[in-house]
Amino acid sequence: MVGGSWTDARGDTSPLLQKDFMVVAPYNAQVRRLRESLRAAGLVDVPVGTVDKFQGREAPVVFYSMATSSAEDVPRTLNSYSPATD
């Protein structure tokens, strides 16, 4: 997506830069893990933080990463996932 284009509310089109993205996660440990992964992918300028950090901010592209706080809160496991069969 970096390098793609986006059009703002005024109709101005610009290329998407790393700073145009925002990754929001509910937990600090998750934020740290996402930062590590983005850094490893060469995306060091993509802002990553908790909801509190980004409250009131906007970005052309926002990813919200979801997780549970404990294994007991997981609604289902990958073992219970059954892909559709023909």
N, C-alpha and C positions, 0 to 999 in steps of 0.2 A: 504494500500500500504506500510505503514511502516513495515519493517521486510521482505518485498519481496526482490528480488535481481535485480541487474542491472549489465550490463557489459559495461565497459568504452572502449574508443577507442583503448587501448593497449590490450584489451581482458581479463582484470582482472575483476572478478566478486566479488561483495561486497553486503552486505545487505543494504537496503535503510534505512537510519536514518532520523530523522526529519530535520536535517541540509541539507539533500540532496534535499529537496523540496524548492521551492520559489513561493510565491504568489505575483503577480504584479497587481496593481489596479491603475486607472488613477487619483483618487481623494483622498486627505488626510482623509476626513471623512469616505470614504469607507475603507481605510487602517485601521483606528481605529476600525471600526465595525468588519472587518475580524480578526484582532488581538484578539478582545474580544471573538469572536466565537471560534477561534482556542484555546485560553486559556481555555475556558469552556470545550472544548473537550480533554483537557490534552495535547495539541500540542503546548507547549510554546516555543519550539526550532525551529519552522518553521518560516523562515524569511518572513516578509510581508513588502512591501513598494511600492512606486510609481515607474514609469518607470525611472525617473531621478535617484532614489537611486540605482537601479540595472543596470543602463546602463553599458554595457560591461561585465557583469557577466553572468555566466552560471551555470546551475544546472541540475542534471539528470532528474528531473521532475519540470516543470514550469506550474503553473496555472495562467491564465490571467483572472481576474474578470472584467466584463464590466458593465457599467451603463451609464445613461445619467445625465447631469447636472441639468435638470429640467423636470418636468412632461410633459411640452409641447413638449419636444424632444423625448418622447417615441413613437416609430413607431407604436405600437399597444398595447392595454391593454389585460389583461387576459380575459376580457369579450368578446373580439373579437376572442379569441382562440376557435376553435371548433375541438375537437378530431375526428378522423376518425371514421365513423360508418360503420358497415358491412351491 
